[in-house]
Amino acid sequence: MARFTTADGLSLHYADTAEHEGGDGPAILCLAGLTRNSSDFRFVLPFLAGYRVIRMDYRGRGRSDYAADPASYSIPQEAQDALALLDHLGIASATILGTSRGGLIAMYLAATAPDRLKGAILNDIGPELAEGGLDRIKQYVGRRPGYDSYDAAAGGLAAANEAQFPGVPLPRWRMHAENIWAEQPDGPLALRYDVRLVDALKDLTAAPAPDVWPVFDALAALPLTVLRGGNSDLLSPDTFERMKTRAPGMRAVTVPDRGHVPFLDEAEALEGILAHLKDHA
């Protein structure tokens, strides 16, 4: 199990295909969603053969250490951790594949360390977050799932997400449940992240939202692809269109029958990801 140590002493988990799977091509740094972990990229990983795919668990998520102070569960700190991982691996620059929170981190890195990015692929995230999606996220962060098994969780996820993810089969939802929740020897499924992440989210949403468009403009100066779930409640159609205007060179991809967030192995998502990597990695 690969790990590295942050400047403030936390041991963070990561996976690197160069170490175990022979992927020693151009580097792709995969950054997951807010409560997610390196398993977020389980479905796309088989399609990235030939690239060096690095997936990290943020502090307080997955198999990484939890922070003593949950205030460090912040985008600036997580961006610094991402740079520390690249330094640890001796990688000068990488393409970021960022899902949700990971895309916001990519924007921050573009503004603060643009030389470390070859470009970015954003999965259903932009510089403005729709209120409906934010409200939904606030409702589940920090709450245990309440399912006793992965099979039960699959059924619950399928029912809860049918409107945004129509027709997704139960085996896929079971795999997704395995990614985000952990089985316990005796009792219901558990979170794979520090429950105190909810405190960081409250702090983030308590103040008026900052203007992130200038940070997006920094990312727009680099090779950029943005995927949007056609049914997304977090990246609105209006914001998506404004992103295209602010970034004329942006490759814009809509993934039909997906909400927040696409799994990344959909045909449209793969076409966008692989085209970007072919041109810019």
C-alpha positions, 0 to 999 in steps of 0.5 A: 500500500503506497503512502506519502507524508504531508508537510503537517505529518499526515500519512496519505494513501495513493495508488500508482499504476507505475508501481504495480500495473506497468503504466509508465506513460504520461501522468494523470493525477485523479482527484476525487469528489468531496466524500469520495476516495481513489475508488472514484476512478474504478470504472475508468481505470481499465480504459487508461492503459498506457498512462501513468494513473495516480489516484490519491485519497485526500486527508480524512478520506479512504485509507488516508489519515484523518486530520487533527483539525477538520479545518484542514479539509480545505481545497487549498490544503488538499491542493498542497497535498496533491503537489506534495504527492507529485513531488514525492513521485518526482513528477514535474507536471500532470494532467488532472482528472478531477471529479467534482471537488477534484475539479475545484482543486484543479482550478486552484492549482491552475491559479497557484501552480500552473506549471504543474498542470499539463491540462485538466479534465473536469467531471461535472463541476464548474465555477458556480454550484447550483443550489439544488445540488448543494442542498442535496450534498448537505443532506448526506455529508456526515450521515451514515448510509443506514444499509446493512449490506451492499445488496441493500445499498444497491437497491437503495441507490438505484431507487434514489437515483433513478431520475438522474441515472435512469436504467443503471443496473443493480450490479453497478450500484453495488460496485458504487456502494463498495466504493463509498461505504465500508462493511463492518463485522457487525452492523450497518455499512460505514462511511469511508471518510471522517464524519467531521468533514461535515464541519468543513462543509458547514464552514465553506457554505456559511459565508457568501460564495466567492467568485470562482470565475477568475480561478476558472479563467486560469484553468481555461488558459490550459488544455481543458475538457469538461464533462457534464452529466445531462441530468446534473443538479450541480453543474447547471446548463447555464454555467456550462454555457458560460464556461464555453464562452469563457474558455473558447478552446474547451472541449465540452461533453454532455453525458446523457442519462447521468446526474452528478457525477458520471461514472466516467466509463460512459461512451461519451465520457470516454470519448472526451477523456481519451481525445483530451489525453491523446492531444494534450497528455 
